[in-house]
Structures are given as C-alpha cells and as structure tokens.
Amino acid sequence: MYKRVYRKKDGRMLYLYGLKPHTLPPLEEGENTAQANSHARWHPLRQEWVVFAASRQGRTFLPPREYDPLAPSQPGGFPTEIPFQDFEIAVFQNRWPSLSPQAGDPPAGLPIPTRDAQGECEVVVYTPEHSGSLATLSQARRELLLEVWADRYHDLYAREHIQYVLPFENRGEQMGVTLHHPHGQIYAYPWVPPILQKELEAFQKSPVLLELLPHLKPYTVLEDEHTLACIPPFARYPYELLVFPKTFRPGLWAYTPAERKSLAYMLGVLVEKLDRLFQRPMPYVMALHAAPKGAEAFFHFHLEFYPALRAADKLKYLAGTELAAGTFAMDALPEETAQALRAVAVEGKTP
C-alpha cells in the first residue's frame, strides 16, 4: 500500500491511499474552511457525554451529482474535497466535525459538568466513482480499504488524547446519509463511548465471542477458516450481522494477510446478500469495534451491521421501548432470519 499525505489549503489533512503511488498534481481548491470547535456536556441521568457542534447544521445535504464533494476534482470544474483528478481511496479531515481537533469552550454557567470534545472526524472515500457499495468494489479495493482502516487506527491511536477510534458507514437516506457517494467515516474520541465501555467490561470478564463460537452454527450466514458472520442469537434488528475473526485479534492492525483477504471477501458478499434479500439496496449502519486504547490484550475485534429494513417495504423503527427504556423488542427470530439471509444467492465471486 502507498500513502500520500497532502495538506489542503484550509489546513485540513488529506491522505491518498493506493496500490500504486499517487503522483498527480493538485488542482485549484475551493474556499478556505475553519474547523469548528466542539464541546461535551455530561448527561447526569445516563452518565454519559453528549457532544455539541452547532456548526454541523450547515453541512452539505444531498447535492446533485455534478456537485458531489467526494468525487475527484476536474480542471475548471467544481472544486471538490479532493483536489486531484483521480485517486483510489481518499481520507480527509471532515469539514463539519462533531469532534474537533480544536478543543471548544462550552458556555459559562451551565448547571452540569462540561469538557472539551477534542477528537478527530475523518471521511473515508472508497472509490472515485459516484455510486457503488462494498459489494460492487473489487476484492483488491476492499482489501486496500482494510489496510487503510488499519493505518488510520495506527495514526489516530498514536495521539495522546485519543482513547477510542470508530470507523463506520452510514448507508442510505433512511440512516441519515447526506452524501450518496460511497464512503464511510472515522470518529476518534477523547473517551471510550458508553456502548464500547460495556463491551470492554464484558471482554474483561471472559472471551465472549470465542465462547459463543461453537454454538453459532444455526445463526451462521457465512464462514470460512478465518472469519464467521452470523445473525447473533441476541440480535436487536431482524437482519443484524455480527462478523468476527475466529482467532483472537484486538483490531485490524493485528490481522494476517489471509485474514484480511477473508474479511474483505465477506464484506462484499454480505452487503450483496443484504441488497438481494428484498431486491433493493439495504440501508444500514456498519461499525468496526476494535480494542480501546489499553484493552488490546482482551478486547476481541468485531464488526456489526444494523440493517434498517425488516421487510421490503417496512423499516425497523426505534420506538418507545427502545428509545426510552433501552430495551429492544424483536418480532423476528434470529434462527429464521439467519436461514433466510443464508439462502440468498449471490454471484459467488472468489476472493
């Protein structure tokens, strides 16, 4: 993998990754953008931090194709976030960050504890093409994406104030996507978020996923010698997916080439299965859960997919019991949804 580091005119960093060196000259850039400050306020009832970044209200919202900010720039054309005529995978600091490298000052006189929300928000652009998905990317591009994520883990965890790094993808307008171009994001937090704190505590007690592994056959959607993908018996969404290595790994940075190849292949097949399940693109959130800083000895890396459709024309909405009480109610059995997704035929491309 080759990596080119470029500082944009407004000071934000852009990283260009590829299977060959990137040597194109930069093009004219758009307006300068100062990154916003952000701060956090303590939620005394839930015992967790809430981030405030009011400048995000002005972020780009579903622009027409000719103003796609994640496409390569073209001479004399619309200046995008990537001032080059071509690239393989691009990562840049978000213009509208929730967690800002510049620590913000909260308003004075608040009756609750506050703190800075100094962190990083990055955008990961999978392809220069305007449309596509993890299923339509080539195997080589998906493997490169895994290497990119591993590199971003390495870079962001090296920063003293960062405690947790979360790569994720929001897909589909139903999930709040504001740009259609195939991409994901990375949030680097100055604390361990609440859900990951719970997972950390679970892994401290026992190797949860390795203990479950022998019992997941009825729930398995896809597996090989390195990786298992299943709808877990405790799924909270009808087609929720849990994907993890069969050997303990704290994060992608510890993967072998064979394990990386396996996971890259499965990501493509799983997204294709989700799309073919109801013969329409599946809206979802996908998140990579790696070890928080200091938990590398026991936290088992895994990916989670939260697909939003429960039927071809029905969304899984979070309602009273989920939002107000935090208790999910399922109207589909994981044993049955796993069988349904397992049976979805795909093209069967070899890795």
Stockholm file with secondary structure:
# STOCKHOLM 1.0

chainA/1-351         MYKRVYRKKDGRMLYLYGLKPHTLPPLEEGENTAQANSHARWHPLRQEWVVFAASRQGRTFLPPREYDPLAPSQPGGFPTEIPFQDFEIAVFQNRWPSLSPQAGDPPAGLPIPTRDAQGECEVVVYTPEHSGSLATLSQARRELLLEVWADRYHDLYAREHIQYVLPFENRGEQMGVTLHHPHGQIYAYPWVPPILQKELEAFQKSPVLLELLPHLKPYTVLEDEHTLACIPPFARYPYELLVFPKTFRPGLWAYTPAERKSLAYMLGVLVEKLDRLFQRPMPYVMALHAAPKGAEAFFHFHLEFYPALRAADKLKYLAGTELAAGTFAMDALPEETAQALRAVAVEGKTP
#=GR chainA/1-351 SS CEEEEEECTTSCEEEEEESSCCCCCCCCCCCCCCCCCBEEEEETTTTEEEEECGGGGGSCCSCCGGGCTTSBCCTTSCCCSBCSSCCSEEEEECSSCSSBSSBCCCCTTCSSCEEECBCEEEEEECCSSSSCCTTTSCHHHHHHHHHHHHHHHHHHHTSTTCCEEEEEEEESGGGTCSCCSSEEEEEEESSCCHHHHHHHHHHHHCCHHHHHGGGCGGGEEEECSSEEEECCTTCSSTTCEEEEESSCCSSGGGCCHHHHHHHHHHHHHHHHHHHHHTTSCCCEEEEEECCCTTCTTTCCCEEEEEECEEETTEECCCCHHHHHHCCCCCSSCHHHHHHHHHTCCCCCCCC
#=GC SS_cons         CEEEEEECTTSCEEEEEESSCCCCCCCCCCCCCCCCCBEEEEETTTTEEEEECGGGGGSCCSCCGGGCTTSBCCTTSCCCSBCSSCCSEEEEECSSCSSBSSBCCCCTTCSSCEEECBCEEEEEECCSSSSCCTTTSCHHHHHHHHHHHHHHHHHHHTSTTCCEEEEEEEESGGGTCSCCSSEEEEEEESSCCHHHHHHHHHHHHCCHHHHHGGGCGGGEEEECSSEEEECCTTCSSTTCEEEEESSCCSSGGGCCHHHHHHHHHHHHHHHHHHHHHTTSCCCEEEEEECCCTTCTTTCCCEEEEEECEEETTEECCCCHHHHHHCCCCCSSCHHHHHHHHHTCCCCCCCC
//
